């Protein structure tokens, strides 16, 4: 079947042999020439399309030359007339000035010399301040007892700080004993007052002299002791 189709596809004048090169016959050559003639005729009938050329336009404008300006004639300035100087008026004669003899200056009066001030007496130096000391109650040799803790206050858990204001005489004895700050528990305050009234104090001193003075005595009641 393939051989039959191949025979119909080959134009007449071409023959194939087994293992041989095909050869053109006269009819095949004529067919080829006719085919070339048809192609050449078609090429002649084809229209040639020409593209229009684009021309670039260049505009040129003429510039008129500028008119030449004629220079205006220079006007000479008028010449000034010379001014004649006027003659100066005659001056009157100056009368002579009489000579006056200078007066003699008065002799300077002698200056009064102030008298030297009298020397001031030396100011006495102020006395040295007298040292003052407050009464003391913490000396070991005083052997002041501590206030007892009230049993009822101990059982009730009362504690606090009492501050007493004591007037100490020149002999070191306690005079007036006042409650300056309460502990909040009356039993503690009374125990402190009763004890401090029996205390002995180191009296206050002003210089070498013993004097009476006030002193604050704090007493603390606490159950931790």
ABEGO torsion letter per residue (X at the ends): XAAAAAAAABBBGBBBBBGBBBBBBAAAAAAAAAAAAAAAAAAAABBBBBBBBBBBBBBBBBBBBBBBBBBBBBBBBBBBBBBBBBBBBBBBBBBBBBBBBBBBBBBBBBBBBBBBBBBBBBBBBBBBBBBBBBBBAABAAAGBBBBBBBAAAAAAGBBEBBBBBBBBBAAGBBBBBBBABBAGBAAAAAAAAAAAAABBBBBBBBEABBBBBBBBBBBBBBAAX
